[in-house]
Amino acid sequence: MAHTQFKGFAGILLRGDVYGDPDDPLVLLVHGGGQTRDIWKETASALARAGRQVIALDLRGHGESEWPDDGRYDFSAYVEDLRAVLAQLPSRPVIVGASLGGWVAAAAVGEEGAHLASGLVLADAPPDLDLTNIRAAAGVLRAASETAKGAWDPRMLERFQLEDALARFKAAAPNIQMPVLFVRGALSDITDPVSASRIVEQIPGAEYAEIGDAGHVVAADRADLFSATLLAFMERRVPRFVPEYRSGSDARTLREALGCFATGVTVVTAFEKDGEPVGLTANSFTSVSLDPPLLLVCVAKTSNSLKALEAAEHFAVNVLHIGQQPASRLFSKPGEERFQQTPWKRGRHDAPLLSNALANFECRRHQIHDGGDHIILVGEVLRANFDPRRDPLLYFRGKYRRLHFS
Ligand SMILES: Cc1cc2nc3c(=O)[nH]c(=O)nc-3n(C[C@H](O)[C@H](O)[C@H](O)COP(=O)(O)O)c2cc1C
């Protein structure tokens, strides 16, 4: 086991332990309020032995993570801490959040969309807490604070916004798009089984499990049963195996492998013989040569634009900026009136140019090569203009993306 640290919200230092092999898929463990990463010790070792790399994090104001000078323990501060940690990880982890850690994780991944984590486990994270339970929890926490001699900052109890946490947890639930497991301690006096099942129904495809003989701190009470449940869930829903394409196997896997190469997005355009503009979205654009100035784009032989692109003496490659996702959609969906819905003009070299594109390359057809189920259309660049200020529209793993500088 080694130590690690992250910069959280507003630069606060968050500390954690790392277990296992860095080549294994990652699991991030986030404890509950008034606890520390120590609750995961056994679970973390079991996961590492089963081929997962594990990071057990201390939340702000807990364990060895910093206690914020400004006393910020509002729910947003925790959520932003977690988002900051996720951005510093090399891959998307399965997040396992206990209690408060579960609320934080659910809000972080549910409010931001699907792509911050590969899975989520909520360990006895109550969707509702009635007042008596809060008092019970607060009592337990206070007692724990005294015995643990400052393992967490008691200011947290006054500053924490319970209602905000519960509301955001519940609002985020239907938007969580990843494999989810809710684990309840069968003896938990904090998480009521009815409200737990209700929130599980709210989360698309979520699974529910109960650990017998365990209370609220499931992972510490029955680490053996808890890790077994966790591992079974992960093997089933977030498997360790890395997808592999072999010659002759499913083309989808090959497409996914190729999708690991991030690209920009272009629309390739030309005029048909009768003067009608044609165009299609293409990310197979590549620069080829500076002298002579050549570029290429690959066009599917099934494309409706193929004939026109093969026949036209000139064509254009329009590189899209971040605001042109609608144009990319339009030029990739069949049957749309593409040029009626997008501003364009005739270029100097007899090809249609999309207006305000990030760059327009006007080309003369140079060569056409066979490329399996595509043609490789090589063009000689006659004229190029570009906007040096805008950001590009990106495409990666089958989804549109934007530039992000950290
Ligand atoms: C981001 C993205 C990139 C694409 N890249 C290409 C490409 O490089 N070559 C291609 O032939 N089709 C590509 N396509 C698919 C075509 O845009 C799509 O099949 C389109 O409907 C073809 O139009 P057409 O049949 O009218 O020519 C891409 C689609 C998207 C969304």
Ligand as a Chemical Component Dictionary entry (heavy atoms), coordinates in Angstrom:
data_LIG
# 
_chem_comp.id                   LIG 
_chem_comp.type                 NON-POLYMER 
_chem_comp.pdbx_formal_charge   0 
_chem_comp.three_letter_code    LIG 
# 
loop_
_chem_comp_atom.comp_id 
_chem_comp_atom.atom_id 
_chem_comp_atom.alt_atom_id 
_chem_comp_atom.type_symbol 
_chem_comp_atom.charge 
_chem_comp_atom.model_Cartn_x 
_chem_comp_atom.model_Cartn_y 
_chem_comp_atom.model_Cartn_z 
_chem_comp_atom.pdbx_ordinal 
LIG C1  C1  C 0 -18.385 12.049 -36.385 1  
LIG C2  C2  C 0 -18.685 11.297 -37.654 2  
LIG C3  C3  C 0 -17.648 10.977 -38.515 3  
LIG C4  C4  C 0 -17.913 10.314 -39.714 4  
LIG N1  N1  N 0 -16.881 10.048 -40.543 5  
LIG C5  C5  C 0 -17.116 9.464  -41.742 6  
LIG C6  C6  C 0 -16.056 9.267  -42.670 7  
LIG O1  O1  O 0 -14.907 9.608  -42.414 8  
LIG N2  N2  N 0 -16.352 8.704  -43.863 9  
LIG C7  C7  C 0 -17.632 8.321  -44.184 10 
LIG O2  O2  O 0 -17.832 7.808  -45.285 11 
LIG N3  N3  N 0 -18.657 8.467  -43.308 12 
LIG C8  C8  C 0 -18.431 9.057  -42.120 13 
LIG N4  N4  N 0 -19.462 9.258  -41.237 14 
LIG C9  C9  C 0 -20.801 8.775  -41.589 15 
LIG C10 C10 C 0 -21.494 9.675  -42.583 16 
LIG O3  O3  O 0 -21.482 11.027 -42.178 17 
LIG C11 C11 C 0 -22.950 9.225  -42.725 18 
LIG O4  O4  O 0 -22.978 7.884  -43.132 19 
LIG C12 C12 C 0 -23.729 10.075 -43.707 20 
LIG O5  O5  O 0 -25.116 9.768  -43.575 21 
LIG C13 C13 C 0 -23.327 9.846  -45.120 22 
LIG O6  O6  O 0 -24.132 10.679 -45.918 23 
LIG P1  P1  P 0 -24.426 10.358 -47.433 24 
LIG O7  O7  O 0 -24.844 8.906  -47.505 25 
LIG O8  O8  O 0 -25.512 11.304 -47.807 26 
LIG O9  O9  O 0 -23.150 10.615 -48.192 27 
LIG C14 C14 C 0 -19.234 9.928  -40.039 28 
LIG C15 C15 C 0 -20.270 10.248 -39.169 29 
LIG C16 C16 C 0 -20.009 10.917 -37.988 30 
LIG C17 C17 C 0 -21.131 11.277 -37.058 31 
# 
loop_
_chem_comp_bond.comp_id 
_chem_comp_bond.atom_id_1 
_chem_comp_bond.atom_id_2 
_chem_comp_bond.value_order 
_chem_comp_bond.pdbx_ordinal 
LIG C1  C2  SING 1  
LIG C2  C3  SING 2  
LIG C2  C16 DOUB 3  
LIG C3  C4  DOUB 4  
LIG C4  N1  SING 5  
LIG C4  C14 SING 6  
LIG N1  C5  DOUB 7  
LIG C5  C6  SING 8  
LIG C5  C8  SING 9  
LIG C6  O1  DOUB 10 
LIG C6  N2  SING 11 
LIG N2  C7  SING 12 
LIG C7  O2  DOUB 13 
LIG C7  N3  SING 14 
LIG N3  C8  DOUB 15 
LIG C8  N4  SING 16 
LIG N4  C9  SING 17 
LIG N4  C14 SING 18 
LIG C9  C10 SING 19 
LIG C10 O3  SING 20 
LIG C10 C11 SING 21 
LIG C11 O4  SING 22 
LIG C11 C12 SING 23 
LIG C12 O5  SING 24 
LIG C12 C13 SING 25 
LIG C13 O6  SING 26 
LIG O6  P1  SING 27 
LIG P1  O7  DOUB 28 
LIG P1  O8  SING 29 
LIG P1  O9  SING 30 
LIG C14 C15 DOUB 31 
LIG C15 C16 SING 32 
LIG C16 C17 SING 33 
# 
